[in-house]
């Protein structure tokens, strides 16, 4: 990952890079999300772990990060004889994109405010220095 915004803007980035850039997700999380997005059915943790060739606990942590970011949905499936298990599927791309757009708009507004504060602070400093 780039150390500064100017470095980040110079890098080639694919759309999946937004998962890392905006949510701090790892390469494994991007791989897990892609697997779910390309799957024609909901998957269990065991199926996910098998397909990404990782331990069950590692797959579970990745799914937890994706759920926390809002990229994955969990559904409970009940057995007829009692008990249940969970299956996972990707959140709608429209929903994810709308959330990222809101986050980007909030970030842009905050950066605009900070730039204005910078300008005000250092314009005042220069004016005080000129008066003295």
C-alpha positions in Angstrom: 0.0 0.0 0.0 1.2 3.5 -0.8 2.4 5.7 2.1 0.8 9.0 0.8 -2.2 10.0 -1.1 -0.1 11.3 -4.0 1.7 7.9 -4.2 -1.6 6.1 -4.1 -3.0 8.2 -7.0 0.1 7.2 -9.1 -0.4 3.5 -8.7 -2.4 1.3 -11.1 -5.4 0.1 -9.1 -8.2 -2.3 -10.1 -11.8 -1.9 -8.8 -11.1 -4.6 -6.1 -8.4 -2.2 -4.8 -11.2 -0.2 -3.3 -11.7 -2.9 -0.7 -8.2 -2.3 0.5 -8.1 1.4 0.0 -11.5 2.3 1.6 -11.8 -0.5 4.2 -8.3 -1.8 4.9 -9.1 -5.3 3.8 -6.4 -7.8 3.0 -5.6 -9.7 -0.2 -7.3 -12.8 1.3 -10.4 -10.7 1.9 -10.4 -9.6 -1.8 -10.0 -13.2 -2.9 -12.8 -14.4 -0.6 -15.1 -11.7 -1.8 -14.4 -12.5 -5.4 -15.1 -16.2 -4.7 -18.5 -15.4 -3.2 -19.3 -12.9 -6.0 -18.5 -15.5 -8.7 -20.3 -18.4 -6.9 -23.8 -19.3 -8.2 -24.8 -20.3 -4.7 -24.3 -19.3 -1.1 -21.3 -21.0 0.6 -20.5 -22.3 4.0 -17.3 -21.5 5.9 -16.0 -25.0 5.2 -16.7 -24.5 1.4 -15.0 -21.1 1.4 -12.0 -22.4 3.3 -11.6 -25.3 0.9 -11.9 -23.1 -2.2 -9.4 -20.5 -1.0 -7.1 -23.2 0.3 -7.0 -21.9 3.9 -7.8 -23.2 7.4 -11.4 -22.8 8.5 -10.5 -20.2 11.1 -8.6 -18.1 8.6 -11.6 -18.2 6.2 -13.9 -17.3 9.1 -11.8 -14.2 10.0 -11.9 -13.1 6.4 -15.6 -13.5 6.3 -16.0 -11.5 9.5 -13.9 -8.6 8.1 -16.1 -8.6 4.9 -19.3 -8.7 7.0 -18.1 -5.8 9.1 -17.3 -3.8 6.0 -20.8 -4.6 4.7 -19.7 -6.7 1.7 -21.0 -10.1 2.8 -24.4 -11.3 4.2 -24.9 -14.2 6.5 -28.0 -16.4 6.4 -29.0 -19.1 8.9 -30.2 -22.4 7.5 -32.1 -24.7 9.8 -31.9 -28.5 9.7 -35.2 -30.3 9.9 -34.0 -32.4 12.8 -32.8 -29.4 14.7 -29.6 -27.3 14.6 -28.5 -24.9 12.0 -25.5 -23.7 9.9 -24.7 -20.4 8.2 -24.2 -19.6 4.5 -22.6 -16.5 3.1 -23.2 -14.5 0.0 -22.0 -11.1 -1.3 -24.0 -7.9 -0.7 -25.5 -6.4 -3.8 -22.8 -4.5 -5.8 -25.2 -1.5 -6.0 -25.5 -1.4 -2.2 -21.7 -1.7 -1.8 -21.1 1.0 -4.5 -23.6 3.4 -2.9 -21.9 2.8 0.5 -18.5 3.5 -0.9 -19.8 6.6 -2.7 -21.2 7.9 0.6 -17.9 7.2 2.3 -16.0 9.0 -0.5 -18.3 12.0 -0.3 -17.8 12.2 3.5 -14.0 11.9 3.1 -14.1 14.6 0.4 -16.0 17.0 2.6 -13.7 16.4 5.5 -10.6 16.9 3.3 -12.1 20.1 2.0 -12.7 21.3 5.5 -9.1 20.5 6.5 -7.7 22.3 3.4 -9.7 25.4 4.4 -8.5 25.2 8.0 -4.9 24.9 6.7 -5.3 27.9 4.4 -6.9 30.0 7.2 -4.3 29.1 9.7 -1.3 29.8 7.5 -2.8 32.9 5.9 -3.2 34.3 9.5 0.4 33.4 10.3 1.7 35.2 7.2 -0.5 38.3 8.0 0.8 38.5 11.6 4.4 38.1 10.3 3.9 41.0 7.8 2.4 43.3 10.4 5.3 42.7 12.8 
